[in-house]
């Protein structure tokens, strides 16, 4: 029989080092990018009256208007960029975890091969499929073949050994599937809070402009209102995107976990029905 390959554990150990520090590297880099865009692109002089970003933005110039959102804008842009980066990272990771073909057809194929008692062909199917489900099934198949040639223990103990192997392989795969989802969940919460923070600062400036003796400072009032509304829009928009994709990925992972459980159950039941 083909020897078992400890691919899940080795893959996670080899990729875990950079993967663990990736958020700590990318988020500061994204802040620097966001700040540079806010300062030198949105704050470029040609977006403002008189060629200076100290003045009001030109009518209809949205980039200049965003610049007037104040220092909270680069923070909110960083959160938005963070959502985009980690959404792409999760799409790539989950695509790899799904393997090279349909998961449902793969599970059916493995079940059919097991019914025929062709364990080697089932392992080869796992090697072709790859991904999280295939890794778990392959680990279970290796233990399945080992238990078939093991004597001295009863059938129930063999079934438990296969179940334990499947559970251990699943435990290795799940952290990779769920990794960085906590970042999306965090951004979903704090983006709105930062947006509200910017809104409060903008409203404070607006009321300060109204409180001036004599005629209110219309320019300061407009700047304060712009700051309040821009930060509100950025915060709510970023939070909404993070929530949508967090729920989408959670649903994908739940479906993949169900397929893993289904494959593991099918494996143990097939062994139990064939072992005497």
N, C-alpha and C positions, 0 to 999 in steps of 0.2 A: 504494500500500500504506500501511496505517496506520503512522504514525511510532512508533518505539520509545520507551517511557517508562522512564526510569531509576529506577523506583520502589524496588527493593531498596536501592540505595546511599543514595538520598535519605532513605528512611524510617529507615535505621539511623543516618545522620548526625544527623537531627533528633531521634531518640529516644535517642541514645547518651549525651548529656550528663547528663540526669537519671538514666538507667538506670545509669550508671557510679557515681554517688554514692549511689544509693538504699540499698544495704546499709549504708553508713557513717552514714546518717541513721536508718534504721529500727531497727537493732540497739540503739543507745543508747536510743532512745525505748522500745523493748520492755523494756529493762532497768529503766527508770524506772517503767514500768507494772507490771512484775513486782514490783519492790521495794515500790511503794505497796500492791499487793494483799496481799503477804506481811505488811507492817507493819500496815496498818490494817484489812484484812478478816480475814485468818487470825489476826492478833494482837489482834483486838478483845477487850476484857475479858470479854464475855459467853461466850466460849469456854472460860474458865478458872475454876478454883476461886477463890473470893474476889474475882472480878472483875478480877484482875490477871494479865497474861501472864507474870509472874515465877513464877507457881504452875503446878501440873500442869494439863493440859487436863481438861475434864469427861469423864466416862466416855462413850465412844462418839462424842465430838466430833472428827471427822476433820480439820476445819479447824484446830482448836487443835493437834492432833497434828502436822499438817504444819508449822505455825509452829515447833514445837519441833525441826524439822529443822535449824534454825540458818541462818547467813548464806549457806550454799551453796545453799539452796532458791531464793532469787531468781535466782541464776545459772542454775540448772537450769530454772527457769520461763522465763527469757529464751530459753534454747536451745529449749525446747518451743514457745514462741510464734514463734520464728524459723522452725522447721520448718513450723508452720501457715501463716505469712505467705507463705513462699516456695513452699510446695506450691500455695497458691491462685494465686500469681503465675505459676507454671509452667503450671497448668491453663489459665489465661486466655490466656497467650502461645501455648501449643501449639494451643489451640482456634482462635485467630486464624490461626496458621500453617497449619492444616489446610484453611482456606478455608471457603467457604459450602456446599459439597456434599461428596459422597464423593470421595476422592482417586482410588480405582481407576476409578470411572465417568468421572471427569474425564480421566484418562490415556487411557482407551479412546476417549472422544469426540474428543480431540485427534488420536489416531492415525487414527481414521476420517476426520476432516476432512483430514488430511494426505494420506491415500490418494487422496482426491478432488481434491487440489491446492488446497483452499480455505484459504489461509493467513490471510486476513482473518478468516474465521469462527473459525479456531483461536485467533487473538489475542483476538477478542471473548469466546471461551469462557474464556480466561485472565483477562480483565478481570472477568468475572462470578464466577469461582471465587475469585480472589485467594488470598492465603496464600503460603507458602514455595515449594511445588511449582509453583504457577501463575506466580510471579515468575521462577523459573528457566526454565520452559518458554517463557514470553513472551520472555525474553532470547534463548533459542535460536531461537525463531521469527523474531524480528527479524533475527537474523544469517542464518537460513535464507533469508528473502526477499531479503536483501542479496546473498547468494551466488548466488541464482538469476539475478540481473541483472548479475553481475560477470563480466567477460571478461578474458582474458589469463592466467588461472591454471588449472591442471588440477583435476580432480575431487577428488583426494586432498588437495590444499591447501585446497579449499573445505570438505571434511569436517573437516579439522583445525581450521579457523577456527571452525566451528560447535561442535566439541568444546571448544575453548578458551573460547568465550563461555559455554557451559554450565558449565564448571568455575569460571570467574570468578564467575558468578552464584551458584553453589553455595557458593563460598567466602564470599560476602557474607551468605548466609542462615544457614549453620551456626552462627556465633557467637551469633546471636540465639536459635537453638534450644537451645543448650547453656549459655546464660548462667545464672549463679547455681546451677548444679548442683554446683559446687565447694563452695558453702556447705552444701548438704545433706550432701555427703560429709564435710566437716569436722565438722559437728555430729554425724554418726554416730560419729565417732571420739572427739571430746572429751567428749561427753555421758556416756559410760561412765566416762571418766577422772575427770570432776568428781564423778560419783556415788560412785566409789571413794574420792576424796579426802574427801568428806563422811562416808563410812562409816568411814574411818580416824579422823577427828576424833571421831566419835561413840563409837567403841570406846575411844579414848584417855580420853574422859570417863568411860566406863563403868568402865574399869579403875582410874581415879583414885578413883572412888567406892568401889570394892571394897577399895582399898588403905588406906582410913581405919582408924585404930586403933579397936577396939571394933566396934560394929555398923555395917555398911555403910550409906551414905547411899542409901536406897531411891529417893528422889526423883531424885537425881542419876544413879543407875544407870538408872532408867527413861527419863530425858531423853536420856542418851547412847545407849541402845539405839534409842529413837525416831529420833534424829538419824541413826544409822547406817542403819536400815532404810528410812526415808523417802528419803534421798538415793540409796540403792541402787535403789529402785523408780523414782524419777524419772529417774535416769540411764539405766537399762536401757530403760525405756519410751520415752524420747525418742530414744535411739539406734536402737531397733527401728523406730520410725516413720520416721526419717530414711533408714534402709537400705531399707525397703520402697518408699518413694516415689522414692528415687534410682534404684533398679532399674526401677521402673515407668516413670519418665520416660526413662531411658536406652533402654528397649525401645521406647517410642513414637518417640523420635528416630531410632533405628536403622531402624524401619519407614518413617519419613518419608524418611530418606536413601536407602533402597532405592528408594522410589517416584521420587525425584528422579533417581537413576541410571538407573532403567528408562525414564523419560520422555526423558532426554538420549540414551540409547542408541537408543531408537525414533526420535527425531528425526534422528539422524545416519544411521541405516540407511535410513530412508525417503528422505532426500536422496540417499544413495549409489545407491539402486535406481532413482531417477527421473532422476538427472543422467547425461547421456551425454558 
